[in-house]
Amino acid sequence: MNTFVQTQFEGNRSGLRDILPLREKITPETFEREREKIFKKSWLMIGHVADLPEPGSYFVRELPVVNAALIVIRGRDGVIRSFHNICRHRGNKLIRGGEGCKSTITCGFHGWTWSNTGDLLGVTDESQFHNLDKPKLGLLEVKTATWQDFIFVNFDQAAVSLQDWLGELAHGYDGYFQSQQKYARYRIRVRCNWNLAINSFTEGYHTAYIHRNTAPDYQGGKKNPQRHRPFMQLLARHARYTAPANPEHKLSPAEAIAWNYGPTLFPAADFDYAGLAPALNPGRTEYWLFDVIEWFPNVLLLPGKHYHVELEFWPLSANETDITMTAYAYPPQNYAQRISLEFFRTRLREVAREDMNTLEAQHAAISTGVMPEVFLSQQELVLAHHYRVSEQMLSA
């Protein structure tokens, strides 16, 4: 009798390609179409509600892929809005960057002033202007919505609601993300197409090979030696799967110290699932490590019991991607627990560095054009799904 772990598949697998013409997906011509048909039509995660704690709190976000710069601000009415970072008078950039708190926004060029809800309040030397319709000269707003602790924008005014866009993933996470705090953030620019970059994190096939030095036995185990995903779900736009923990994982000396004083974090696993948010471990896997969620087009979430990791993949061109990895965890209750969090932060960084090195090598090789196609296994269906959704949007 075969007692090895078998993947539980959910969702529509019809039409998925196991041979992909990947070379054509990373050309400059395809990238220009992706900018217009995917990024300008999708809900894009750009920040967190926790970053805007009070009225007037703001941050500036540059989004080169859609040729936009935004001021994301909480108004005096408590509502979070996003505005194009441009003065309605002569087109100056209103805020050069960073974050802060403002009751009003004043252009440094000629002193025009707006409220933090976007209304034009003051025009200097106003008598010299003819035919100014001040109510129509508010800041240019971008469609904005929030879910849990996340802020999203969409540049398509006809877009479906964020709730509809997230679909099934909008349910079952109440309180989970908001209860954790930012603990580490890493940012890197890689010479790699954004599709290849996000693809590398949506399968576990590679973990036994790329991460054999930093996290050699944290997934799989005797009943799952090939580290097959126990659960994989393809949704209308997005996807998620479960990473399998290794119940025979041997703690390193450093791990033994870290987990003795604090919660068990990556790369080890905590098999006490009491109090877990309902949407976590959706397949109810016996030995669960964390989930991997792809929010199409360019965000990955890795939620575990005591932590979650967010990865953003922002294309700068067909050949370059800005990647941000942010780690969140429940606040430490004492200095001893800080030890486990420091170990978590360091190990996560080292594992991620191995992934980044591979991205540039893969992109360079595929760009030669000598091998136009790649071949996918059943453990790489999330990649195939990513391109199916991409093709649907590009052909719409």
C-alpha positions as CSV (number, residue, x, y, z in Angstrom):
1,M,0.0,0.0,0.0
2,N,1.3,3.4,-1.0
3,T,1.5,5.6,2.2
4,F,3.2,8.5,0.5
5,V,1.5,11.9,0.6
6,Q,-0.8,12.5,-2.4
7,T,-1.7,16.0,-3.5
8,Q,-5.3,17.0,-3.0
9,F,-6.1,19.2,-6.0
10,E,-9.1,21.7,-6.0
11,G,-10.2,24.0,-8.8
12,N,-10.3,24.0,-12.6
13,R,-7.3,22.2,-14.1
14,S,-8.7,22.1,-17.6
15,G,-6.6,23.9,-20.2
16,L,-3.5,24.1,-18.1
17,R,-0.4,23.7,-20.2
18,D,2.5,21.5,-19.0
19,I,4.7,22.7,-21.8
20,L,5.0,26.5,-21.7
21,P,6.4,28.8,-24.4
22,L,8.2,30.8,-21.7
23,R,10.7,32.7,-23.9
24,E,7.8,34.6,-25.5
25,K,6.5,35.5,-22.0
26,I,9.6,37.6,-21.1
27,T,10.0,39.8,-24.2
28,P,9.7,43.6,-24.1
29,E,6.6,43.4,-26.4
30,T,4.8,41.1,-23.9
31,F,5.8,43.3,-21.0
32,E,4.2,46.4,-22.6
33,R,0.9,44.5,-23.1
34,E,1.1,43.3,-19.5
35,R,1.4,46.9,-18.2
36,E,-1.8,47.9,-20.0
37,K,-3.9,44.7,-19.8
38,I,-2.8,43.3,-16.5
39,F,-1.3,45.8,-14.1
40,K,-3.7,48.7,-15.0
41,K,-6.6,46.3,-14.7
42,S,-5.8,44.4,-11.5
43,W,-6.1,45.2,-7.8
44,L,-2.6,45.9,-6.7
45,M,-1.5,45.7,-3.0
46,I,0.5,48.8,-2.2
47,G,0.6,49.0,1.6
48,H,-0.9,48.5,5.0
49,V,-3.6,50.1,7.0
50,A,-1.3,49.9,10.1
51,D,1.1,52.3,8.2
52,L,-1.6,55.0,8.3
53,P,-2.6,55.1,12.0
54,E,-4.2,58.5,12.3
55,P,-5.9,61.2,10.1
56,G,-3.3,62.8,7.9
57,S,-0.9,59.8,8.0
58,Y,0.4,59.2,4.5
59,F,3.1,57.5,2.5
60,V,4.3,58.0,-1.1
61,R,4.4,55.0,-3.5
62,E,6.1,54.9,-6.8
63,L,4.6,52.4,-9.3
64,P,6.8,52.5,-12.5
65,V,4.9,49.6,-14.0
66,V,1.8,51.7,-14.4
67,N,3.8,55.0,-14.8
68,A,2.3,56.4,-11.6
69,A,3.3,58.0,-8.3
70,L,0.7,58.0,-5.5
71,I,0.0,59.7,-2.2
72,V,-1.8,57.2,0.0
73,I,-3.3,59.1,2.9
74,R,-5.9,58.7,5.6
75,G,-8.2,61.7,5.5
76,R,-9.7,63.7,8.4
77,D,-12.8,61.5,8.0
78,G,-10.8,58.3,8.6
79,V,-11.1,57.1,5.0
80,I,-7.9,55.9,3.2
81,R,-7.6,57.4,-0.3
82,S,-4.9,57.3,-3.0
83,F,-4.2,60.4,-5.2
84,H,-1.9,60.9,-8.1
85,N,1.1,62.8,-6.7
86,I,0.7,65.7,-9.1
87,C,-0.3,69.4,-8.6
88,R,-3.4,70.4,-10.5
89,H,-1.9,73.8,-11.3
90,R,1.3,73.1,-13.3
91,G,1.9,69.4,-12.7
92,N,4.6,69.5,-10.0
93,K,5.2,66.5,-7.8
94,L,3.5,67.4,-4.5
95,I,5.5,65.2,-2.1
96,R,8.9,64.0,-3.1
97,G,8.8,60.8,-1.2
98,G,8.7,59.2,2.2
99,E,5.9,59.2,4.8
100,G,4.5,61.4,7.5
101,C,1.4,63.2,8.7
102,K,-0.3,66.2,7.1
103,S,-3.6,68.0,7.6
104,T,-3.0,69.7,4.3
105,I,-0.9,69.1,1.2
106,T,0.8,72.2,-0.3
107,C,2.7,72.4,-3.5
108,G,6.2,73.8,-3.1
109,F,6.1,75.3,-6.6
110,H,3.3,77.9,-6.2
111,G,1.7,77.2,-2.9
112,W,-1.6,75.7,-3.9
113,T,-3.1,73.7,-1.0
114,W,-5.4,70.7,-0.7
115,S,-7.0,69.0,2.3
116,N,-6.0,65.5,3.2
117,T,-9.3,64.4,1.6
118,G,-8.2,65.8,-1.7
119,D,-10.3,69.0,-1.9
120,L,-8.6,72.2,-3.2
121,L,-8.5,74.7,-0.3
122,G,-6.4,77.5,-1.5
123,V,-5.0,79.1,-4.6
124,T,-2.3,81.8,-4.1
125,D,-2.9,85.1,-5.9
126,E,-6.3,83.7,-6.9
127,S,-7.6,87.0,-8.4
128,Q,-5.1,86.6,-11.3
129,F,-6.8,83.4,-12.5
130,H,-9.9,83.4,-14.7
131,N,-12.4,80.6,-15.0
132,L,-11.0,78.5,-12.1
133,D,-13.6,75.9,-11.0
134,K,-12.0,75.0,-7.6
135,P,-14.4,72.1,-6.8
136,K,-13.3,70.4,-9.9
137,L,-9.6,70.8,-9.1
138,G,-9.3,68.4,-6.3
139,L,-6.4,65.9,-6.3
140,L,-6.8,63.1,-8.9
141,E,-8.1,60.1,-7.1
142,V,-7.3,56.4,-7.8
143,K,-9.7,53.7,-6.9
144,T,-8.7,52.4,-3.4
145,A,-10.0,49.7,-1.1
146,T,-8.8,47.8,2.0
147,W,-9.1,44.2,3.1
148,Q,-7.9,43.2,6.6
149,D,-4.6,45.2,7.0
150,F,-3.9,45.6,3.2
151,I,-4.4,48.6,1.0
152,F,-5.1,48.0,-2.7
153,V,-5.5,50.3,-5.7
154,N,-6.9,49.7,-9.2
155,F,-6.4,52.1,-12.1
156,D,-9.5,50.8,-13.9
157,Q,-12.6,52.7,-12.8
158,A,-14.8,49.9,-14.2
159,A,-13.0,47.2,-12.1
160,V,-14.9,44.7,-10.0
161,S,-14.9,45.2,-6.2
162,L,-11.8,44.2,-4.3
163,Q,-14.0,41.6,-2.5
164,D,-15.0,40.0,-5.8
165,W,-11.4,40.2,-7.0
166,L,-10.1,38.2,-4.0
167,G,-13.0,35.7,-4.2
168,E,-12.7,32.8,-1.8
169,L,-9.5,34.3,-0.4
170,A,-11.4,37.2,1.2
171,H,-12.8,34.9,3.9
172,G,-11.4,33.1,6.9
173,Y,-8.5,35.4,7.9
174,D,-10.2,37.8,10.2
175,G,-7.8,39.2,12.8
176,Y,-4.9,37.1,11.6
177,F,-2.9,39.8,9.7
178,Q,-3.8,42.7,11.9
179,S,-2.5,41.0,15.0
180,Q,1.1,40.7,13.7
181,Q,3.7,43.4,13.4
182,K,6.4,44.1,10.9
183,Y,9.6,42.6,12.0
184,A,12.0,42.6,9.0
185,R,12.0,44.0,5.5
186,Y,14.4,43.2,2.6
187,R,14.5,44.7,-0.8
188,I,16.5,43.7,-3.9
189,R,16.5,44.6,-7.6
190,V,17.1,41.5,-9.8
191,R,17.9,41.2,-13.5
192,C,15.0,38.9,-14.1
193,N,11.5,39.1,-15.6
194,W,8.7,39.5,-12.9
195,N,6.9,36.3,-14.1
196,L,10.0,34.2,-13.6
197,A,10.6,35.8,-10.2
198,I,7.1,35.1,-8.8
199,N,7.1,31.6,-10.4
200,S,10.1,30.6,-8.4
201,F,8.2,30.9,-5.2
202,T,5.0,29.1,-6.2
203,E,6.4,25.6,-6.2
204,G,8.1,23.5,-3.6
205,Y,9.9,21.3,-6.1
206,H,13.1,23.3,-5.7
207,T,13.4,23.4,-1.9
208,A,15.4,20.1,-1.6
209,Y,18.0,21.5,-4.0
210,I,18.4,25.2,-3.7
211,H,17.9,25.2,0.1
212,R,19.9,22.1,0.9
213,N,22.4,24.2,2.9
214,T,20.2,26.6,4.8
215,A,17.1,24.5,5.4
216,P,17.9,20.9,4.3
217,D,15.1,18.9,6.0
218,Y,12.4,21.3,7.0
219,Q,9.9,20.0,4.4
220,G,8.8,16.5,3.4
221,G,9.8,13.6,5.7
222,K,9.7,9.9,5.3
223,K,6.1,9.8,4.0
224,N,6.8,12.7,1.6
225,P,10.3,12.4,0.4
226,Q,9.7,14.4,-2.8
227,R,8.0,17.2,-0.8
228,H,4.7,17.0,-2.8
229,R,2.3,19.7,-1.8
230,P,-0.5,18.1,0.3
231,F,-3.1,20.6,-0.9
232,M,-3.2,22.8,-4.0
233,Q,-6.1,25.1,-5.0
234,L,-6.6,27.0,-8.2
235,L,-9.1,29.8,-8.0
236,A,-10.5,32.2,-10.6
237,R,-7.5,34.4,-10.5
238,H,-5.4,33.4,-7.6
239,A,-4.0,30.2,-6.1
240,R,-2.8,28.7,-2.8
241,Y,-1.1,25.6,-1.7
242,T,0.2,24.0,1.6
243,A,3.9,23.5,2.3
244,P,4.4,20.1,4.0
245,A,6.4,20.2,7.3
246,N,8.8,17.4,8.1
247,P,7.8,15.8,11.4
248,E,11.3,14.3,11.6
249,H,13.0,17.7,11.2
250,K,16.2,17.8,13.3
251,L,16.6,21.1,15.1
252,S,20.0,22.7,14.7
253,P,21.7,23.9,17.9
254,A,20.7,27.5,17.1
255,E,17.1,26.5,16.5
256,A,17.0,24.5,19.7
257,I,17.9,27.6,21.6
258,A,15.6,29.9,19.7
259,W,12.5,27.7,19.9
260,N,13.1,26.9,23.6
261,Y,12.4,30.5,24.5
262,G,9.9,31.6,21.9
263,P,7.3,30.4,19.3
264,T,8.4,27.9,16.8
265,L,9.0,29.8,13.5
266,F,10.4,29.1,10.1
267,P,11.9,26.7,9.2
268,A,10.6,24.5,12.0
269,A,6.9,23.8,12.5
270,D,4.4,23.9,15.4
271,F,1.8,21.1,15.1
272,D,-0.6,22.5,17.7
273,Y,-3.2,24.1,15.5
274,A,-5.5,25.3,18.2
275,G,-6.8,28.9,17.5
276,L,-5.6,28.8,13.9
277,A,-7.5,31.2,11.6
278,P,-10.1,29.1,9.6
279,A,-8.6,29.8,6.2
280,L,-5.1,28.6,7.2
281,N,-4.1,25.1,6.3
282,P,-7.2,24.8,4.0
283,G,-6.6,21.2,3.3
284,R,-6.3,20.3,7.0
285,T,-2.9,18.8,6.4
286,E,-1.6,16.7,9.4
287,Y,1.9,18.1,9.2
288,W,1.5,21.7,8.0
289,L,4.3,24.2,7.7
290,F,2.7,27.2,6.1
291,D,0.5,28.2,3.1
292,V,1.7,29.9,-0.1
293,I,-0.9,32.3,-1.6
294,E,-0.5,34.0,-4.9
295,W,-2.5,37.2,-5.3
296,F,-2.4,37.6,-9.0
297,P,-0.5,39.3,-10.5
298,N,2.4,40.1,-8.2
299,V,2.0,39.3,-4.5
300,L,2.8,36.2,-2.5
301,L,1.8,35.6,1.1
302,L,3.3,32.8,3.2
303,P,1.1,32.6,6.3
304,G,2.2,30.3,9.1
305,K,0.9,29.8,12.6
306,H,3.0,32.5,14.4
307,Y,4.1,34.6,11.4
308,H,3.5,35.5,7.8
309,V,5.8,36.7,5.0
310,E,4.8,39.0,2.1
311,L,6.7,39.1,-1.2
312,E,6.0,41.8,-3.8
313,F,7.3,41.5,-7.3
314,W,7.2,44.9,-9.1
315,P,8.4,44.9,-12.7
316,L,10.7,47.7,-13.8
317,S,11.1,46.4,-17.3
318,A,10.9,43.1,-19.1
319,N,14.3,42.3,-17.7
320,E,14.3,43.7,-14.2
321,T,12.2,43.3,-11.1
322,D,12.1,45.1,-7.7
323,I,11.4,42.5,-5.0
324,T,10.4,43.3,-1.5
325,M,10.1,40.7,1.3
326,T,8.6,41.7,4.6
327,A,8.3,39.4,7.6
328,Y,5.5,39.8,10.3
329,A,5.1,38.0,13.6
330,Y,3.1,38.3,16.8
331,P,4.8,40.8,19.1
332,P,7.3,39.3,21.5
333,Q,6.3,39.2,25.2
334,N,9.8,39.2,26.6
335,Y,13.4,39.5,25.7
336,A,13.8,35.7,25.4
337,Q,11.1,35.6,22.7
338,R,13.1,38.3,20.8
339,I,15.9,35.7,20.4
340,S,13.5,33.4,18.4
341,L,12.4,36.3,16.2
342,E,16.0,37.3,15.5
343,F,16.8,33.8,14.4
344,F,13.7,33.7,12.2
345,R,14.7,37.0,10.6
346,T,18.2,35.8,9.9
347,R,17.3,32.4,8.6
348,L,14.6,33.8,6.3
349,R,17.1,36.2,4.8
350,E,19.6,33.5,4.0
351,V,17.0,31.2,2.4
352,A,15.7,34.1,0.3
353,R,19.2,34.9,-0.9
354,E,19.5,31.5,-2.4
355,D,16.3,32.0,-4.4
356,M,17.5,35.4,-5.7
357,N,20.7,34.1,-7.1
358,T,18.9,31.5,-9.2
359,L,16.5,34.1,-10.7
360,E,19.1,36.0,-12.6
361,A,20.8,32.8,-13.9
362,Q,17.5,31.4,-15.1
363,H,16.5,34.7,-16.9
364,A,19.9,35.0,-18.6
365,A,19.6,31.4,-19.9
366,I,16.0,31.6,-21.2
367,S,16.8,35.0,-22.8
368,T,19.2,33.3,-25.1
369,G,16.2,31.8,-27.0
370,V,17.9,28.4,-27.5
371,M,15.1,26.7,-25.5
372,P,11.7,28.4,-26.1
373,E,9.7,26.1,-24.0
374,V,9.8,24.7,-20.4
375,F,8.2,21.6,-18.9
376,L,6.0,21.6,-15.8
377,S,5.1,18.8,-13.4
378,Q,1.9,18.4,-11.5
379,Q,3.7,20.0,-8.6
380,E,4.1,23.2,-10.7
381,L,0.4,23.7,-11.6
382,V,0.3,27.1,-9.8
383,L,2.8,28.3,-12.5
384,A,0.6,27.0,-15.3
385,H,-2.4,28.7,-13.6
386,H,-0.5,32.0,-13.4
387,Y,0.0,32.0,-17.1
388,R,-3.5,30.9,-17.8
389,V,-4.9,33.9,-15.9
390,S,-2.3,36.1,-17.6
391,E,-3.4,34.9,-21.1
392,Q,-7.0,35.5,-20.2
393,M,-6.4,39.1,-19.3
394,L,-4.1,39.8,-22.2
395,S,-6.7,38.5,-24.6
396,A,-9.6,40.4,-23.0
